Amino acid sequence: MSQNTQILSYLKQGKKLTPIVALEKFGCFRLSARILNLRTEGYNIITENITKGGKTFAQYSLEDKNVR
Protein backbone atom coordinates (compact mmCIF):
# COMPACT_ATOMS: atom_id res chain seq x y z
CA MET A 1 0.00 0.00 0.00
CA SER A 2 1.44 3.39 -0.97
CA GLN A 3 2.12 6.15 1.53
CA ASN A 4 -0.55 8.29 -0.16
CA THR A 5 -3.13 5.53 0.33
CA GLN A 6 -2.11 4.96 3.95
CA ILE A 7 -2.20 8.68 4.74
CA LEU A 8 -5.57 9.15 3.05
CA SER A 9 -7.03 6.20 4.94
CA TYR A 10 -5.72 7.63 8.22
CA LEU A 11 -7.23 11.06 7.49
CA LYS A 12 -10.56 9.51 6.42
CA GLN A 13 -10.84 8.06 9.93
CA GLY A 14 -11.15 11.64 11.17
CA LYS A 15 -7.65 11.66 12.62
CA LYS A 16 -5.18 14.52 12.43
CA LEU A 17 -1.70 13.86 11.13
CA THR A 18 1.61 15.51 11.95
CA PRO A 19 5.00 14.88 10.34
CA ILE A 20 6.29 12.92 13.37
CA VAL A 21 3.23 10.65 13.38
CA ALA A 22 3.57 10.12 9.61
CA LEU A 23 7.21 9.14 10.09
CA GLU A 24 6.37 6.72 12.91
CA LYS A 25 3.31 5.12 11.27
CA PHE A 26 4.14 5.20 7.56
CA GLY A 27 7.90 5.85 7.29
CA CYS A 28 7.06 9.10 5.51
CA PHE A 29 9.82 11.72 5.64
CA ARG A 30 8.05 14.20 3.31
CA LEU A 31 4.49 14.46 4.54
CA SER A 32 3.94 17.85 2.90
CA ALA A 33 4.74 16.29 -0.50
CA ARG A 34 2.24 13.47 0.10
CA ILE A 35 -0.38 16.03 1.17
CA LEU A 36 0.25 17.97 -2.06
CA ASN A 37 -0.30 14.74 -4.04
CA LEU A 38 -3.63 14.18 -2.30
CA ARG A 39 -4.71 17.78 -2.82
CA THR A 40 -3.89 17.41 -6.52
CA GLU A 41 -6.23 14.40 -6.56
CA GLY A 42 -9.00 16.68 -5.28
CA TYR A 43 -8.99 16.09 -1.52
CA ASN A 44 -9.53 19.18 0.62
CA ILE A 45 -6.90 18.79 3.32
CA ILE A 46 -6.75 21.45 5.98
CA THR A 47 -3.42 22.61 7.40
CA GLU A 48 -3.21 23.94 10.93
CA ASN A 49 0.07 25.29 12.28
CA ILE A 50 0.70 24.13 15.85
CA THR A 51 3.30 25.61 18.19
CA LYS A 52 4.52 23.55 21.15
CA GLY A 53 7.66 24.11 23.15
CA GLY A 54 8.78 26.89 20.83
CA LYS A 55 8.55 24.63 17.77
CA THR A 56 5.98 25.07 15.00
CA PHE A 57 4.77 22.20 12.83
CA ALA A 58 1.87 21.41 10.52
CA GLN A 59 -1.10 19.28 11.47
CA TYR A 60 -3.27 17.99 8.63
CA SER A 61 -6.89 16.89 8.60
CA LEU A 62 -9.41 16.03 5.90
CA GLU A 63 -12.45 18.25 5.50
CA ASP A 64 -15.55 16.12 6.26
CA LYS A 65 -17.50 16.85 3.09
CA ASN A 66 -14.71 15.40 0.91
CA VAL A 67 -14.36 12.05 2.65
CA ARG A 68 -14.87 9.48 -0.09
C-alpha positions as semicolon CSV with decimal commas, in nm:
position;residue;x (nm);y (nm);z (nm)
1;M;0,000;0,000;0,000
2;S;0,144;0,339;-0,097
3;Q;0,212;0,615;0,153
4;N;-0,055;0,829;-0,016
5;T;-0,313;0,553;0,033
6;Q;-0,211;0,496;0,395
7;I;-0,220;0,868;0,474
8;L;-0,557;0,915;0,305
9;S;-0,703;0,620;0,494
10;Y;-0,572;0,763;0,822
11;L;-0,723;1,106;0,749
12;K;-1,056;0,951;0,642
13;Q;-1,084;0,806;0,993
14;G;-1,115;1,164;1,117
15;K;-0,765;1,166;1,262
16;K;-0,518;1,452;1,243
17;L;-0,170;1,386;1,113
18;T;0,161;1,551;1,195
19;P;0,500;1,488;1,034
20;I;0,629;1,292;1,337
21;V;0,323;1,065;1,338
22;A;0,357;1,012;0,961
23;L;0,721;0,914;1,009
24;E;0,637;0,672;1,291
25;K;0,331;0,512;1,127
26;F;0,414;0,520;0,756
27;G;0,790;0,585;0,729
28;C;0,706;0,910;0,551
29;F;0,982;1,172;0,564
30;R;0,805;1,420;0,331
31;L;0,449;1,446;0,454
32;S;0,394;1,785;0,290
33;A;0,474;1,629;-0,050
34;R;0,224;1,347;0,010
35;I;-0,038;1,603;0,117
36;L;0,025;1,797;-0,206
37;N;-0,030;1,474;-0,404
38;L;-0,363;1,418;-0,230
39;R;-0,471;1,778;-0,282
40;T;-0,389;1,741;-0,652
41;E;-0,623;1,440;-0,656
42;G;-0,900;1,668;-0,528
43;Y;-0,899;1,609;-0,152
44;N;-0,953;1,918;0,062
45;I;-0,690;1,879;0,332
46;I;-0,675;2,145;0,598
47;T;-0,342;2,261;0,740
48;E;-0,321;2,394;1,093
49;N;0,007;2,529;1,228
50;I;0,070;2,413;1,585
51;T;0,330;2,561;1,819
52;K;0,452;2,355;2,115
53;G;0,766;2,411;2,315
54;G;0,878;2,689;2,083
55;K;0,855;2,463;1,777
56;T;0,598;2,507;1,500
57;F;0,477;2,220;1,283
58;A;0,187;2,141;1,052
59;Q;-0,110;1,928;1,147
60;Y;-0,327;1,799;0,863
61;S;-0,689;1,689;0,860
62;L;-0,941;1,603;0,590
63;E;-1,245;1,825;0,550
64;D;-1,555;1,612;0,626
65;K;-1,750;1,685;0,309
66;N;-1,471;1,540;0,091
67;V;-1,436;1,205;0,265
68;R;-1,487;0,948;-0,009
